[in-house]
Amino acid sequence: MANQGAKKRREENKKHMTNLLRLIIACNVIYVLIRMGLFHSSVTWKHWFGLIVTSILYAVFFKQLTKMANPTYSDDGELLDGGFDMSTTGICGYIHDVIYITSFVQLFSILSDKVWYTYLVIPAFGAYKFSGLLRGFLPSGSEDAAEDEKTRKKREKMEKKASRTKFVRARK
């Protein structure tokens, strides 16, 4: 019964990574068959470049997720950790987002070359997150100047109420 959570996570990660690999392979096969096969007369070097770029992105981020999902074993072969939880937010969620955006761009670029502009969402979101991080380190202006009279009085009233000692009746 020991390590049931780790065993369950290992199995969930294995299933998740298998499904993700199926998605990646399906997107590549569909792109090659339809774009390179059916519409071969309109294929240019840009389409080949796009296929290479998406394949590289798939490989890099799938490899990163695979490293995160790998379980940890002790020297005697006992399962210590089932791997990283793939359903969490944070860097794991961002990597999943990049893979899903890549599959979207790859599939819909069959219809229009303008879909490649969707990749601009990734650096835009990164800049948004980075600007929030920078705002935390930069000193802000005087916060008291932005506070109007009504808000100031309400805040002072709440502080005064919170600082009062509270008497509690005890039952005898």
C-alpha positions in Angstrom: 0.0 0.0 0.0 3.0 2.3 0.3 3.5 4.9 -2.4 0.0 4.4 -3.9 -0.1 8.2 -4.7 3.2 7.9 -6.5 2.1 4.9 -8.5 -1.1 6.6 -9.4 0.7 9.7 -10.6 3.2 7.6 -12.6 0.3 6.0 -14.4 -1.5 9.3 -15.0 1.6 10.9 -16.3 2.3 7.9 -18.6 -1.3 8.1 -20.0 -1.1 11.9 -20.3 2.3 11.8 -22.2 1.0 9.1 -24.5 -2.1 11.2 -25.4 0.1 14.3 -25.9 2.4 12.3 -28.2 -0.6 11.1 -30.2 -1.7 14.7 -30.6 1.7 15.8 -31.8 1.9 12.9 -34.3 -1.6 13.4 -35.5 -1.0 17.1 -36.2 2.2 16.5 -38.1 0.6 13.7 -40.2 -2.5 15.8 -41.0 -0.3 18.7 -41.9 2.0 16.7 -44.2 -0.9 14.8 -45.8 -3.1 17.7 -46.5 -0.7 20.6 -46.9 2.2 18.8 -48.6 0.0 16.2 -50.3 -3.2 17.7 -51.5 -2.1 21.3 -51.8 1.4 20.4 -53.1 1.2 22.9 -55.9 1.1 25.9 -53.5 3.8 24.7 -51.1 6.8 27.0 -50.8 9.9 27.1 -48.7 7.9 28.9 -46.0 5.7 25.8 -45.5 8.7 23.6 -45.1 10.2 26.1 -42.7 7.0 26.1 -40.7 6.9 22.3 -40.5 10.5 22.4 -39.2 9.8 25.1 -36.7 6.7 23.4 -35.3 8.5 20.0 -35.2 11.4 21.6 -33.3 8.9 23.3 -30.8 7.1 20.0 -30.3 10.3 18.1 -29.7 11.8 20.7 -27.3 8.7 21.1 -25.2 7.7 17.4 -25.2 11.1 16.5 -24.1 10.8 19.0 -21.2 7.5 17.6 -20.2 8.9 14.1 -20.4 11.7 15.0 -18.0 9.1 16.5 -15.6 6.9 13.4 -15.8 9.6 10.8 -15.2 9.2 9.0 -11.9 12.1 8.7 -9.4 13.3 5.4 -8.2 15.6 4.5 -5.3 18.8 2.4 -5.7 16.9 -0.8 -5.0 14.2 0.0 -7.6 11.5 1.2 -5.3 9.3 4.0 -6.6 10.0 7.2 -4.7 8.2 9.8 -6.7 5.6 9.4 -9.5 6.9 12.5 -11.3 5.6 16.0 -11.6 1.8 16.6 -11.6 1.0 17.4 -15.2 -2.3 19.1 -14.2 -0.7 21.9 -12.3 -0.4 25.5 -13.4 2.9 27.4 -13.7 5.6 26.3 -16.0 4.0 23.0 -16.8 0.8 24.8 -17.8 2.8 27.2 -20.0 4.5 24.3 -21.7 1.2 22.7 -22.4 -0.1 26.0 -23.8 2.8 26.3 -26.2 2.2 22.7 -27.4 -1.5 23.4 -27.9 -0.9 26.7 -29.6 1.6 25.0 -31.9 -0.9 22.3 -32.8 -3.5 25.0 -33.5 -1.2 27.0 -35.7 0.1 23.9 -37.6 -3.4 22.6 -38.4 -5.0 25.9 -39.2 -2.1 27.1 -41.3 -3.3 24.5 -43.8 -6.2 27.0 -44.5 -4.3 30.3 -44.2 -0.8 31.5 -43.8 -2.0 34.3 -41.6 -2.5 31.9 -38.7 1.2 32.0 -38.1 0.7 35.4 -36.4 -1.0 33.5 -33.6 2.5 32.7 -32.4 2.8 36.3 -31.3 0.5 35.5 -28.4 3.3 33.6 -26.7 5.8 36.5 -26.4 3.0 38.9 -25.7 1.9 36.8 -22.8 5.5 36.5 -21.6 5.9 40.3 -21.8 2.7 40.7 -19.8 3.9 38.4 -17.1 7.3 39.9 -17.0 5.9 43.4 -16.8 3.9 42.3 -13.7 7.1 40.9 -12.2 8.9 44.2 -12.9 6.0 46.2 -11.4 6.6 44.4 -8.1 10.2 45.5 -7.9 9.7 49.1 -9.1 8.8 51.7 -6.5 5.3 53.0 -7.1 4.3 56.6 -6.7 2.7 58.0 -3.5 -0.2 55.8 -2.8 -1.7 58.3 -0.3 -2.1 60.9 -3.1 -4.4 58.5 -5.0 -6.6 57.9 -2.0 -9.5 60.3 -1.9 -11.1 61.7 1.3 -13.9 59.2 1.5 -11.7 56.2 1.1 -9.2 57.6 3.7 -12.0 58.1 6.3 -13.3 54.6 5.6 -9.9 53.1 6.0 -9.2 55.0 9.3 -12.6 53.9 10.6 -11.8 50.3 9.9 -8.4 50.6 11.5 -9.9 52.2 14.6 -12.5 49.4 14.8 -9.9 46.7 14.4 -7.7 48.2 17.1 -10.4 48.2 19.8 -10.2 45.6 22.4 -13.0 43.1 22.3 -14.7 41.9 25.4 -16.1 38.4 25.4 -18.6 37.3 28.0 -17.8 34.0 29.5 -20.5 31.7 30.8 -20.3 30.6 34.3 
